[in-house]
Amino acid sequence: MEAQSTRCLTCNKDIRVVENSVTFKCPGCGDGLVVRCGECRAQMRSWKCPVCGFEGP
């Protein structure tokens, strides 16, 4: 089974195959891992922290 940390929180794409993808700690709680593909980042699609529910662009 594939690790969840390789999937974009917004579109569920595998970030290993999409350029400009990032992972970072949630700025709201510091515990949740935010995974964003380059496409969702470029289109400023919203995301939600899986731990605290913090939402970002």
Contacts in CASP RR format, 6 or more apart in sequence:
PFRMAT RR
TARGET T0000
AUTHOR 0000-0000-0000
METHOD contacts of the structure
MODEL  1
MEAQSTRCLTCNKDIRVVENSVTFKCPGCGDGLVVRCGECRAQMRSWKCP
VCGFEGP
2 14 0 8 1.000
5 23 0 8 1.000
5 33 0 8 1.000
5 35 0 8 1.000
6 14 0 8 1.000
6 15 0 8 1.000
6 16 0 8 1.000
6 35 0 8 1.000
7 13 0 8 1.000
7 14 0 8 1.000
7 15 0 8 1.000
7 35 0 8 1.000
8 15 0 8 1.000
8 18 0 8 1.000
8 21 0 8 1.000
8 35 0 8 1.000
8 36 0 8 1.000
8 37 0 8 1.000
8 40 0 8 1.000
9 34 0 8 1.000
9 35 0 8 1.000
9 36 0 8 1.000
9 47 0 8 1.000
9 48 0 8 1.000
9 50 0 8 1.000
10 36 0 8 1.000
10 37 0 8 1.000
10 40 0 8 1.000
10 45 0 8 1.000
10 46 0 8 1.000
10 47 0 8 1.000
11 37 0 8 1.000
11 39 0 8 1.000
11 40 0 8 1.000
11 45 0 8 1.000
13 37 0 8 1.000
13 39 0 8 1.000
13 40 0 8 1.000
15 21 0 8 1.000
15 22 0 8 1.000
15 23 0 8 1.000
15 35 0 8 1.000
15 36 0 8 1.000
15 37 0 8 1.000
15 38 0 8 1.000
18 37 0 8 1.000
18 38 0 8 1.000
18 39 0 8 1.000
19 38 0 8 1.000
20 38 0 8 1.000
20 41 0 8 1.000
20 42 0 8 1.000
21 35 0 8 1.000
21 36 0 8 1.000
21 37 0 8 1.000
21 38 0 8 1.000
21 41 0 8 1.000
22 35 0 8 1.000
22 36 0 8 1.000
22 38 0 8 1.000
22 41 0 8 1.000
23 33 0 8 1.000
23 34 0 8 1.000
23 35 0 8 1.000
23 36 0 8 1.000
24 33 0 8 1.000
24 34 0 8 1.000
25 31 0 8 1.000
25 32 0 8 1.000
25 33 0 8 1.000
25 34 0 8 1.000
26 32 0 8 1.000
26 33 0 8 1.000
26 34 0 8 1.000
26 49 0 8 1.000
26 51 0 8 1.000
26 52 0 8 1.000
26 54 0 8 1.000
27 54 0 8 1.000
28 49 0 8 1.000
28 52 0 8 1.000
28 54 0 8 1.000
29 49 0 8 1.000
29 51 0 8 1.000
29 52 0 8 1.000
29 54 0 8 1.000
31 51 0 8 1.000
31 52 0 8 1.000
32 49 0 8 1.000
32 50 0 8 1.000
32 51 0 8 1.000
32 52 0 8 1.000
33 50 0 8 1.000
34 47 0 8 1.000
34 49 0 8 1.000
36 47 0 8 1.000
40 47 0 8 1.000
44 57 0 8 1.000
45 57 0 8 1.000
46 55 0 8 1.000
46 56 0 8 1.000
46 57 0 8 1.000
47 55 0 8 1.000
47 56 0 8 1.000
47 57 0 8 1.000
48 54 0 8 1.000
48 55 0 8 1.000
48 56 0 8 1.000
49 55 0 8 1.000
END
